[in-house]
């Protein structure tokens, strides 16, 4: 949940989707961050947030790790790593908006 620092939720970017595709995080500093749930390595929808190394996005399929700005932190195989898509966030009262 987003009540505690380090928590995250998975949401749909559109109500028409049948699956979640965005991970929204309250990072360890209490700031909101959102990124695609679709890993840039091989497009698996397994990106989550972990409260390690100051807070990172990771995909446990092949071990890809990304900073909170989307920059790759490792290389999972011989392919060059691509950045993870990170969204903008706007908090107005209790409404959190995620957008490009």
N, C-alpha and C positions, 0 to 999 in steps of 0.2 A: 504494500500500500504506500501511499505518498505522505502519510502522516509522519513517518520517521525518516531521518537522513539515511541514505543508502537503500531506501525502498524503491520499488518500481512497479508499474502496471503495464499490461499489454492492451492496446486499443486498436480500433479500426480507423483508418484514415477517411473512410467513407461508410455510411450506414448500409450501403448496398453490398459491401464485401461480406463474404461468408467466413472470413478468417481475420485474425489480428495481424497488423503489419507495422505497427509502431510501438516502440518501447519508450515509455515516459518515466523519467527518473527524478527523484529528489536526491541530489548527490550528497556527498559527505559534508559539504559546506552549507547545505540547506537550499541550494539553488536548483531550479528545475532545468532539465536537459531532456531532449527527445531525439531519437535516432530511428532509422529504419530497422525493422526486425529482420530484414533480408540481408544476409551476409554478403559482402562484396566479393568474397573469395569464390564461392560456388553457388551462391543464391539460395542457400538453405534458410528457412525462416526461423532461425534458432538464436538470434542475438538477444542477449540478456545483459544485466548490469551486475557487476561484482564489486564489493567494497574492499578490493585489494589494490595495492599500488596507488592509493589516493582515489580510487574509483575508476573502473574501466568498463567498456563494453566488450563482450566476448561471445564467441560462437563455439559451443562445445563439440560441433561436428568434426572440425579439423583443427581446433585450437586457435583460430584467429583472434587477435586481441587488438582493440582500438582505444585511443584516447577519447576523452569526452568531446573533443573537437572533430572526431572521426578519423584522425590520422592513424595508419597502421602502426602497431607496436612490435610486430613480429612478422615472420614469413612462414606460412604454414607448409609450403612445399616449394617447388622450383618456380612457380608462377610469381610474377611481381604482384605485390599486394596493392589493392586499390583502396582509397578512402571509403569509409562508411558514411552514408548520407545522414547528415545531422540537420534537424529542423529548427526553426526559430520558435521561441516561446513568448507568450505574453500573458501575464497574470493580472486580472482586473477583479478586485474583490476576491471572491471564491471561484471565479471562472478562469480556468487555464486553457489558453488557446494554443494549438500547435499548428504551424503553417510553414510554407516554403518561402 
